[in-house]
Amino acid sequence: MNFIKKNYQGIVLSFFIALIATFLGQCFSIIGGPVFGILVGLIIALFPRSSVFEPGIKFTSKKILQYAIVLLGFGMNLFQIFAVGSQSLLIIISTISTALIVTYFVSKWLKIPADVSILVGVGSSICGGSAIAATAPVIEAKDEDIAKSISVIFLFNVIAAFLFPIFGEFLGLNDVGFGMWAGTAINDTSSVVAAGQTWAASHSSDVALNYATIVKLTRTLAIIPITLILAFYRSKKSNAVSVKLSQTFPWFILFFLLAAIFSTVFQLDTSVTTTLTDLSKFFITMAMSAIGLNTNIVQLVKSGGKPILLGFICWISIMLVSLVMQQVLGIW
């Protein structure tokens, strides 16, 4: 009862913003609900509000974000992912490794805060907003850093959705090659699907779209080892003797894995998995709305240049490595 009394105002505010953002995201799918959630939250944050909203907003941005990642697991069929994803495994490993290495050195060069560079790195290399959502609680990132990283990922998502089909035609990619390229080099699932659908429409074949989607889901599984490594690193780096891995372990990632295993073993009905996945997306939008409410838009704009440059360099690196690996493996 005390929990409800303390948190309901902020949760309800985030909920209603998420409803608006979800509607806008359906109207403009290339942008998506989470980005609209941040934008609406940022606008509302410009106006004074009562402190009674703060506990609920904080709960939504932290805990509901974790619940969203767990629900995401129910939308995965591991057998299907491994069947198609195994072909792209070397490409996925190469692109993720490249992005993380590039992020490390470029962030040092540009003097970008560690949390921002980590979030941009995992967002670029793994699965955009979902990876940022999963990583943020593990490294205890500030809401401003999350908003900044999501904004960078969004920018290159939009660019990729428009330009990838054009680049693919110019490069002479076949359906499988384009599917592999889009699935490994575009940040977020929505933009992967958008690019795949554009390619499919112009080639009268869904092969590229199907490959891109499954390869993208395979990349999503990289959330598990990355977050575990970050949790282990954080526990070792902490100066507090009492901090152990068990205290920093991202338990929600374990539940995410268990949800994926459950969904695979019991072959959940499509209607059930779709409902749970949609709920996951709505929770992510709620969390992003709360993050927007806690973010200073003026400060965000002032400090956004360097993260955008970092995201651009990561994006170009991933694109090139994906194409090179396809040449090496004889896919393209």
N, C-alpha and C positions, 0 to 999 in steps of 0.2 A: 504493500500500500504506500509506504514511504517512497519507494522507487518511482511509482506512477506519479505521485504528487510532486516529486522533485523534477522529473524529466518530461512529463507529457507535453508541456508547452513547446519545447524545442523540437521534440519528435513530430508533433502535429504540424508545426511550421515547415519542417523539412519534408514531411509527407505531401503537403499541398503544393510545395514548390516542385517536388518530384512529379506530381500529377501533371502540372503544366508543362514541365520539361519533357515528360514522356510523350505527351500529345505533340509538342513541337518536333520532337525527335522522329515521330512517325510521319510527320509532314515533310521533314527534311532529313531523311535517313542517312545521308552522307555525313551529317554533323552528329546526330545521335543525341539521345536523352541526357547522358552524363555531362556532356559539354554544355548543353542548355541549362542543366541544373547548376553548374558552376556559374554560368553567366547571370542567371536570375538571382542566385545567391549573392553574387558580387554587387549587383545593383541594389538589392535590399540592404546589404551591409553598409551602403553609403548613408543610410538614414538611422537616427538614434533608435535604440530598442531597449526594452527592459531587461535587466539582468536575469529575470526568471527563465528566459529562454536558453541561457548558456549551458546548464547541465545537460539538457536534452540534445542540444546541438552537438556538444562534445561526444555524448553517447552515440549519436547517429554516425558521426564522422569516424569513430573508432570501432565500436562493436558491431553495428549493423553492416559496416564494410566487411568485417570478418565473416558474418553470417552469409553475406552475398557470395563470397568466394566458396564457401562450403556448398551452397546450393548449385553453384556452377558445375560441380563435379557430377551431379546427377544427369547432366546433359551429354556425358561422354560415354562412348562405347569403346573400351580399350582395345578389343579385338579388331575392330574396324580401323582404329587409329594406327595400330601397329602394322596391320596388313599393308596399308598404303604408305603410312608414315615411315616405314623401315627403308623404303627407297630414297627418302629424302633425309635420312638421319644424318649422314655425313655433311650434307649441305646445312642442315639446322645447327649442328654442332659448330661448324665453321663460322656461320654467320653470328651466332651468339657469342662465340669466343672473340671474334673480330670486334664486335660492338663493345664488349666489356673492356677489351684491351685499349681500343681507341678512346673509349670514354675515360678510362683511367689517365692516360697521358694527356689528352686534350683538356680535361678538367684541371690537371696540374698546370698546364700551360696558361689557361685562361683564369686560373685561380677561382674556380667555381666551388662552392661549398660541397662537402662530401655527400650529404643526403640528396641534394639536387642531382648531382652527377650519377649517383646510384639509381635514382628513380628514372632519369632520362635514359640511362643505359639499359635497364631491364625493360622499360617501356618500349624502347626502340628494337631490342633484340628478341623479346619473348612475345608479348601479346598486348602491347599498348596499355590501355587503362586498367585492364584486369591485372596485369603484372604489377603496375604501380599500386593498385589497391591491395594486392597481396603483400607487397614488400614494405609498404609504408608502416604498418603496425610493427613489423619486425625490427625496423631501424628507428622506430619512434619518431618518424618524420613530422615536422611541423605542417600545419594546414597550408601555410603560404608556399612551402616547398612542394607539396602535393599539387596544389593549384597551378603552380608554375610549370611543373613537369607535365601535367595533363594538357596544359595549353600548348606546349611544344609538340607533344605527340599528336594532338588534334590538327595542328597546322600541317604537318607532313602527311597525315592521313588523308586530308582533303586533296592535297597536291597529288599524292600517289593515286588516288581513285580516278582522277582525271587524266593523269599523264601516263600511267603504266600501259593501258591498252595502246596508246599512240607509240610509246617506246617499243612495245612488244612487236607491233607491226613493222616498225623501222628495222628492228634487229632480226626479223624473220623467224620469230619463235613459233614452234608448233603448239598444239593445244596443251600437251603435257608439259612442255618447257615453260609456257606462260603460267600454267597452274602452279608449277614448282616455284617459279620466280615470284609470283604474287604472294603465294603462301609463306615464303621464307623472307621476303623483303618488305612487305607492307606491314605496318605496325598493328593495326587494330582489326578485329574480325569484320566489323561493319564495312570498312574500306576494302578489305580483301574480297568480300562478297560483292561489293559494288563494282570493283574492277573486273571480277570474274564474270559477273552478269553482263557487263558491257562487252567483254570479249566473246562470251557465249552468243549474244544476240547478233554480233557481226559475223560469226563463223558457223552459226546454226548447229552448235554442238555444246553440250553441257560438260564435256570432259574437263576443260580448263577450270570451270567453276567448281566441280566436284573435287578435283585434285587440290585446288587452292584452299578450299574449306577444310579438308581433312589434314593437309599439311599444316595449316594454321592451328588446328586443334592439337596436333602433335607438338608443335612449339609450346602450346599452353602448358603441357606437362612439365616443361623445364622450370615452371614456377616452384615445383617441389624441391629439387636439389639446390636451386639458387637461394631460396629463402632459408633452407636449413643451414647452408654454408654461412649466410649472413648472420643467422642467429648464433651459430657456433663462434664466429669471428667476434661478434659483439660481446659474448660471454667471456671470451679470452682477453679482449681489450679492456674490459671494465676494470677500474681500479679497486672497486669494492670487492673484498674477499668473499662476502656472502653471496655475490651474484654467481649463480651456476647456470649451466645450460638448461637445466630443468625449469628454471625461472624465466628464461628468455626464449625457450622453445616455442615456435609458432604452432600451437596445437590445432588451430583452425586449418592449417595446411594438411595435417594428418587426417582431419575429418573430411577435407576436400578429396583426398586420395581414397578414403574409405567409401565416400559417396560415389566416386567413379567406379570403384570395384563392385559395389552393390548394384549399381545401374547396369554394369556389364554382365555380372553373374546371373542376375534375375531377369534380364532382358525387359526392363520396364516398358510399359506401353508408351507409344510416342506422345499421346496426349498428356501423360503424367510428366514425362521429361520436359516437354515443351512448357508446361505450366510452371515447373520448378525453375527452368532456365529463365522464363519471363520474370518470375518473382526475383530471381537473382539480379537480373538487369535493373529491375525497379529499385531494389535495395542499393545497388551501386549508384543509381541516380539520386536516391535519397542521401546517401553518404556524400556524394559530390556536391549536392545542394548545401549540405551542412558545412562542407569545406569552404564553399563560396561565401557563406554567411560569416565565416571566421577569417576571411582574407581581406587585406587592404589592397584595393584595386590600383591605387596610385603607386604604392610600393611595388606591386606586381609588374606594372608597366615599366617602371624605372629600371628594374633589375632583370628584365626579360631578355635583353640582347644576347648576352653570353650563353645562356641555356639554349636559345634558338640556334646559335652557331654550332654548339655542341651537338644538338639534335640533327642538324643538317649534315655535319661531317659523319656522324654515326650512320645516318640514312644512306648516304652515298657509298660508304664503305660496305654496308650490308648488300646493297644492290649489286655492286661490282663483284664481291666475293661469291654471291649466289650464282651469278652468270659464269664466273670462272669455274666454279665447282661443277656446274652443269656440263661445261665443255669437257672437263676432266673425266667425268663419269659417263659421257656420251649420251646425255639426255637431250641436249640441244645441238 
